């Protein structure tokens, strides 16, 4: 039975892409068809009003999951169950894209950009009410109603992302998928956008699926984190529990890349190499090629999911059962 406290439930989600050379090349050169499993049997839940962050290196499948949840891609297998809205109607899932410049139509005025979801969904009966709603949304994200008459190129990157957020809110969604919404912005502007998103979450009771590779951003936004590697979730836990005691070697590797002025001598696990090609993933644990504690068992069979010591789950034969700590002086 579905848990009514969850805004999103994803079960055994898989997405495979055909990346084969063109048919003529395969016929002439004798090349086989090639497939890449961008998302590999992923399951997770997002609580209503919460924020789950998906983190990992580029190419791990984070953005593919974002597009699957919003319906831009169809899953190869598995299920995506989005809870109904508060009024019982079908839930509208909106997305905030990474590049605010590319996601806005440069030929449309800002008022038309924000009003489009309202008009398409017939959410306001008259043009005057639509215009009033656009003005309200612009004020909500820290802009002015007069900005509706301008074009996107007249704004800074942070202001364009505010416009993107206003457009996402225009259809009155309760669930937002945020695909690295601050990675294209300056650090000072990032903080402003993140604080805006936190305020909107509290004000409207929004639920976020937050995609990022920046762990400092994730710690500020998310109450739960799922770490992805080569299409799979290898560890998931509450945010502070994960930062305090990461158990998967890959999670520890990610956290150790964060500068810590207060604790500069904390222990670090040596690791090298690049992620393997998703076209030919290794057998067993996908991380064993870069792991300093891999054993023969890790090379043969994919590890099963097991509970973490401090809550959550981890997919590893040899989870590290100690917190990150400073070395003795």
N, C-alpha and C positions, 0 to 999 in steps of 0.2 A: 504494500500500500504506500502511496506517495506521502512523504512528509510535508505537511502544509507549511512548515517553517522554512522550507527551501525554495528559493526563487529559481534555481536551476539545478537539474540533476543530469549528469552525463555518465553514461554506462557503456563501457567497452567500445569506446569510439575509435574508429580506424578510418584513415583517409589515405588512399594509394593513388599516386599520379603516374600516368604513362609518360615516360620521358624518352621513349624510343626514337632513334633516328627516323627520318622520313622513309616511307615504304620503298621508294626507289633505291635509296642508299642501302637499305637492308637487303634488297634483292641483288644489287650489283656487288656489294662488299661482303655479303654474307653475315652481316651483323645481327645479333639476336635482339629481341624486344627487351626493353629495360623498364623496370618499375621502381619507384621509390615510395616507401611507406613513411610519409611525413608525420603522421600521427598513428601510434601503435598501441591499441588496446588501452585507451586512457579512460579513467573514471574519476569523477570528483563531484562535489556538491558545493553550492554557494547559498549561504543562508540569506533570508530576506533582510535587507538593511545592512548587510555585511559587505566586505570587500575581500575577494580572493585574488591573490596575485600569482601569475604564472611567470617564472623567471628562468633564465638559462641563456646560454650563448646563442649567437645568431645561427639560424638553421635548425634549432631544436624542435620546432613545430608550434611555437607559441602563437604566431600570427595566423597559422593555418587553423588552429582551434578557434581563434577569434572570428574568422570568416565562416567556419562551420556553425558556430553558435548564432551568428547573425543571418545565416541562410545564404551567404554569398557562395559557399561551396556546399555540395551535398555529401553526406558521409558515405564511405564505402560500406561500412557496417557499424553497428552500434546505435544507440539512441540518445537524443537530446530532448529533454523534457523541461520546457519553460512553464513555470506556474502561471495561472491566470492573474490578471490585474485585480486590484482591490474590489472593483465593481463586478468581478466575475467574467469580464470580457477577455478576449484573447490578448495576451501580453504583447506589447510592442517593444522590441529590442532595438536600440539605436547604438551607433558606433561613433566614437571620437577617433579620428585617424591621426597617424603620426605626423604627417606634413600638412599643416593648416593651409599652406599656400596652394598645394596641389589638390586639396580636397574641396576648394571653393571655386565656383565658376567665375573666372575673371571678367566675364561680360555681363554678369548680373550685379545689380546693386545689392547691398547688404540686406535691405528690407525684403527683396524678392528671395534671396537665399534663405532667410529665416522663415519667410511666409510659405515657402513651397510645401513643407509637410502639412501645414495647417490647411492649405487649399486642397491638396490631394486627399487628405483625410476628411475633408469637410467638417473640421472641428469648430469652425465659427460660421454662423449663417450669413453674415454680411461682410463686405470689404472693410467697412469701418471698424467692425469688431476684430477683424484679422489684423488691421493696422495697429489697433490698440494693444493686441496681444504681442505683436512684434516689438512695440515700444516697451512693453512690460518685460519681455525677455531680455532685451538689450540692457535695460536697467539692472536686471537680476545678475547679469554677468559683468557688470562694472562699466558698461558703455552708456551712451546717451541716445535718446530717440532720434536726434539729428543725424546720427551715424547711419541710419537706414538709407539715406540718400547717396551714400558714398560707395565706391567700388573697393573690392578687397585689397588692391595694390596700394591704396592710400593708408593702410594700417601697418603697424609693426607686426612681427611674428607673434608676440604674445597677444596682441589685440585680435589678430586673425584666429588664434586658437579660442579666444573668448567667443568670437562669432560662431565657430564650429560647435562650441558647447551650447550656445543659444539655439542653433539649428537642431541639435540633438534633443534638446528639451522641448522643442516646438510641438512634437507629436505626443507630449505628455507621457513619456515612458516611465517605468519604474525600474528598468534594468538597462544599464549602460555597459557596453564593451569598450574599454579604453586601450587602444593599441599603441603603446609607447607615446602617450599624448604630449609629453614634455621633452622628448629626446632631441627635437630639432630646435629647442629654445635655449637661450642663455641661462646660466645658473640662477641669476637673480630673478629672471622672469619665470623660471620653473617653479620657484617657491610660491610666487603669486598665483599661478595656475593651480598648483596643488592645494593651496589654502582655499581657493575658490571652489574646487571640487569637493573638498571636505565640508565646506559650509553648505553647498548645495545638497550633499548627501544627508546632512542633518536636517536641513530645512524641508526637503521633499521626500525623505525616507527612501532614497535611491539605493539600489544594489549595484555594485561594480564588479566586473571581471576585469582586472587590471593587468595588462601585459607590459613587462619591462625587463631590461637587463641591468638596470641600475638599482642595486640593493639598498642604497640610502633612500632613494625615492620610495621603494617598496615598504621599507620599515615605517615611513611616515604615513603611508596610505592604507596598508592592508592589515586586517586582523588575522589573516591566515595566508600561508605561502605554500605553493606547490612548485617544486624544483623539477625542471624538465631536462632530459638529456637524450638526444637522438630519438625524439618522438615519444618518449615515455616519461611518466612521472616517477622519479626515483626517490623523492622524499616529500612529505607534506606534514605540516604542523602549524600550530599557532605561532604568530610572528615572533614574539619574544622568546618562546621556547626554542624555536629554530635558531635564532641568533645566539642564544646562550649555549646551546648544546647541539650543534649539527652532527648527525650521525653518519650520513653518507659521505664518503671521501670527496665526491664531486661538490657537494654542498659546502664542505669545509674549504675546498679550493676556492670557490666563489667568495666566501666570506673573508678569506684571508687576503683577498685583493683589495679590501676596503682599508684605506689608511686609518689608523687609530692613534691619535696623538696622546691620549691618556694611557694607552696600553701598547707602546711601540714594540715591546719585547715579547709579545705573546708568541706561543708556539706556532710554527708554520710547517705544513706538510709539503715536502718537495714533490712537484709533479711537472711533467713536461709533455710536449707533443700537442698535436691538433686533434680535434674530434675526427673519428673515422668517417669515410664517405657514406652517406645514407644509401648509396647505390649498392654497397657491399658491406653491410653492417657485420661486425664480428659476432661469432657465436658466443653463447653464454652471456655474461654481464657485458653490456656495451662499453662500460668504462674501464674494463680491465687493462686495456692497452696503455692507459695513463695512470693507473692506480699503483701505488707503492706497496700495497698489502694484498694484491691479487694472488690467489692460489690456483691450483689445478682445477678445483671445483668451479671457480669463477670463469674459467676458460671454456668449460663444457656445457653448462646448463644455466639458463637465465634464473637468477635468484627469485624466490617467492617474496611476496609482500609480508612484512612482519610488523608488529607494533613497536613504536619508539618507546624509549625509557620514560620520556616526559610527555607522552601523548602524541598522537599522530601515527604515521606509518612510514616505513622505509623499505626500499627494495635493495637489499644488500646481504651478502653472506657474513660479512664481518663489520657490522656497524660499530662506530667508535663511541664507546660509552663514557666519554669524559668531556667536560665543557672546554671551550677555548679559554686559555688562561695565559698569563704572563710567565715567561721564563724567570727563574731566580736571578737576582742581580749578581 
